[in-house]
Amino acid sequence: MDRRALVARLIRPGRADEQECRRLSATKFIAEADWRVLRDHEREFLQAYAVGVAAQKAVLIGRSAASVLGIWTLPAAGAPVTLANPAHPAPRRAQWPAGVEYRSMRIPPVDIQRVAHGHDALLTTTRARTAVDIARMHGVRHGVVAMDSLFAHKTLGEREIARVELEACIHRLAGKPGIAHARKALEWSSTLSESPYESLLRVILRERGITVQEQMWIGRFARPDLLWGQLAIEIDGDIKFDENPKQAALEQVTRENWVRVQNYEFARVQPWEILKREAEVVQQILELKERSLLLDAPKVPATPNRPQHGEDWRRRRGAG
């Protein structure tokens, strides 16, 4: 999601009467034609951004802060923009603008940051506080997804800093409602997840006592999202198919077939299935796991690091 390009679509009040527009806040509008073509997560970002810019002293928190900061969240259609007044009680509900909610939450300055986009600026909770609040407000699953996002695609040093900040935030909020969810979310978080749906499925399985490995290499060119023994689990996403769908699909089938030849079972799951058909997805995985137990030993053992070219070539020739 190109946030700069999305912000560039916003229109100030003085130009809103030049075309059919949708009002996102007191100071930001967007052309209806532009709004109609946006995806749900893009709309969520623009709505949160517009409200945050207009809010002045109020702070974006939870999912709304995450949307502006680029932190992973799980879909929640129609979720309101959430604000808090750092040092004051929330205004009466009758005073809330449409599509906005306030939480009574006193937030210390250490947990607040100023985010600037061009001539606009808004206040959000810090990345660590945002992830902790998501766990407190929405539960362990949502918290793990947000915390995994803070570790994703980061250097070892950046991950260590993120963990220290999360631990410090949880310590400061000891005794607050929902903090036990945040503690468990941090305990269950991972530095290896590459998408919110990988994180979600990993947690769903862990809730059932199933521990999986993440991002293990099977040869040089197959790295399923999750691995449970000899069951490789792949969570599909839209991004990999955006540029060249046919080529991506062909490569996907080639990898999957090669993995099967190496004596692994394969489960492919769509994000919407995890969200809407959780029990069926888990049952599918359990059944495929049972089938994988009947397979011979893997021809190519899974490894956390990508094999060297010569080693992989010898394995592939032996498998043929």
N, C-alpha and C positions, 0 to 999 in steps of 0.2 A: 504494500500500500504506500503510495507516494503522498505523504502528508502535506508537503509543500504545494503540490499540484492541487490537492483538495482544498486547502486553505485559499488558494488563488481563485477558486470559484465563488467564494463568499462575496456578497454584495453589501455595501453600507446603506443605511436608511435613505440617504439622499438620492440613490439611484434605483431604489427598489420599485419605484412606480413606473420605470421604463419598460418593464415586462412582467409577465406573471411570475410571482415569487412566493416562496414559502418562508415564513418568519421562523428563524431558529432561536433568536433571542432578541432583546431590546435593541441590539446594535448590529446584528448580523442576519442577512437574508441569503437565499440561494434561489436561482431560477428553477422553476418547477421542471423544466426540461432536463436540467442537470441532475436534479434530485431523483428523478424517475430511473435514471440509468445506474445509480450507485448501488453497490452491494450493501448488505445489512451492516457489516462492520465499518464500512466507510461512512454510512449515515450516522452510526453510533459515535464515531470519532468527531464528525463535524458538529453534531448536536452538542457533545460534551465541550468541544472547543469553543463554540459560539456562546454557550452559557457561561463557561469559565471566564471568557474575556469580558462579558457583561457584568459578572458578579462582583468585581472589584475586591472587597475584603474577604469574601467567602472562598473556601478552598475546595477544589474537586477532590473527592475521596473514592476509595473502592474501585469498582469497575470503571467509573468515569475517569478517574485519574489514570488507570491502567490503559484505557483507550488512547488518551493523549500521549502517554509515555511509551506506547508500543509494547506493553506487557501483555502476555497471552491471557486471554479469558475464554471461558466457554460461552457459547451463544445464549442469549436471553432476550428473545424478541420482545420489544416494547418496554424494556427496562428504562426507568427514568434516569435522568442525570442526577447524580447525588452530590450534594454540597454539605459543608459544615462550616459554621462560624467558629474560628479557632478558640476564642476566649469568651463566647457568649452563648446563651441557650438558642436553640433553633427557633425561628419565627413561627407564629401560629400557622396551621395548615392552610387556612383561608388566604394567607399571603403568598403561598407558593405559586410561582408561575406554572403554567401548564407544562407537563412533561418533566417537572423538576421536583425533587424531594430533598428535605434537609434532615440531617441526623444531629442529635445532640451529642457532640463529641468535642471535648477540649483537646486541642492539638498543640503541643509545645513547638516553639520555633525550630528546634532541631529536626522536626519531622515535616517541615514545610519547605518547598522550593518554588522559585519563580521560573516560569517557562516562557521564553520569548520567541515569537514568530513574526519576523518583520517589524511592523509598527505596533503589533499587539503583544500583550503579556497577560499571563494568568497564573494563578496559584494552584499547585497540586501538592498532595503529600509526596514525600520522597519515594523512590522505588521500593525500598525496604518496607517502609510503613504501608505503602499501598498493598504490597503482597500480604503482609500480616493482616491488614484490615479485611482483605478479601477472604482470607481463611476465617477470620472472626465472624464476618457477616454472612458468609455463604457456605462454610464448611470445609472439611479437609480436602476433598477432591478439588474444589476450586482453588484452595490455597496451594496445593502441590503444583497445579498448572501454572499459577502465577510465579511461584518460587523457582520452578524449573526454568522459566523464561529468564530469570535474572542470571542464571548460570549458562544458558545456551550460547554457543558460539563465542565464548569468552576465553581469555588466557587463564592459565592457572592462577596467576596473581589476582586477576579480576574476580575469579570465582572465590578466592579466599576472602577478598574484601567484601564481596556480597554476603558471604556466610557470616562474617563478623558483624556486619550491619544488621542482618536479620536477627541474629542472636541478641544483639544489644537492644533492638526494638522490642523483641518479645520479653526481655528482662524488664524493660521500663514499663511495659503494660501488664506486668504480673497482677493478677486479681481482677483484671477487666473482663467483661463478658466475652466469651468465645476464645479466650487466649489459649485454652487447651487445644482447640482445633489448630491454631497456628503452630504450637509446639509439635504436634503430630505431623503437620504438613511439612515442617522443616526436617523432621526425622525421616520422612518418606520421600523427600525431594531427591533429585538426581542432577548430576552435571552433564549427563549424556543425552538427554532427551532432545529431539530435533523438531518436535511439534506438540501443540497442546493435546492432540488426540493420542499420541504416544504416551504422554504423561497420564492422561485419563485412563486409558486401557490398562496401563501398568498398575495404577492404583486400584482399579476395579478387581484385577486379578489378585493383588496383594490382600485386599479385603477378604478374599476367599482362601487365603493361605498359600497362594501360588506366587513364587518368586521367580522372575524371569531375568535373563541377561539382556543387556541393551547394546545395540550397534556392534554386534560381533561379526567378524569377517568369515565368510565361507569362500575360500579362494580369494582371488584378487578383485573380483568384480561383483560379488554378491554380499551385501550387508543388510540383512533384514532388520527391521526396527526392533523387534523383540525375538528372543530365542528361549524356548522352554525345552531343554533336552534336545531332541531331534525334531522339534516342531518350530519352524520359522514362521513368524507372524509379521505381516506387512500391513501398515495402515496407509491406504491410498490418500492422496491429496490432489487438489486442483493445480497447484503451481507447476508440478513436474510435467503436466500435459499442456501448458499454455502455449509454449513456443512452437513445438512440432508434435502434435498429438499422435500422429501415426508412428513416427520414429520412436517416441517415448513408449507407446504401447508395445511395439515390436521388441524393444530392448527389455521391457518388463517381462514379457512372455519368455524371452530367451533366458533371462536370469532365473526365472521361476522353474523352467524346465531343467536347467542345469543343476539347480539346487536339488530337485527331486532325484536326478540321476546320482547325486552324491549320497543318497539314502537319508534324505530329510523329507518330512511331510511339510506341507505349506498351507498356511491360512491367510487369506486376503480379506481385509475388513475395511468397510467404508466408514468415514467419520459419522455420517448420519445414522448408521446402524448402531454405533456405540451409544449415541445420544438417545435413540428412540427404540432400539431393540436390544437392550443390554443383556437380558436373560438369554435371548437366542444366540447372541454373539458368544457369550461364555459357554453355552452348551456346545456350540460348534467347535470351539477351541478344545473343550474337554474330549469330544469325540475324536477329533484329529490327533490329540495327544495319545489317546488309546491306540489309534492306528500306528502312530510313530513308534510305539513300543515293540511292534512286530517287525520293524525294519532291522536289517543288518547294521553293523557298526558303520559310522560315516566313513566314506572314502576320503573325504577332506575334512579334518577336524576344524571346528570353529575356533578362531583366535581373536583376542581383543585388538591386535594390530594387523594391518594388512600384510600378507605374506610377500616375501621378495619375489621378483619376477621368475627367476630360475626355479625356485622351490614350487611355485604355483604351476609352472609349466610341466614339471615332472609329475605333479599330482594329477593334473588334467589328463596327461598322456596315459598314466596308469589307470585312470578311471575309464578311459575310452576302450 
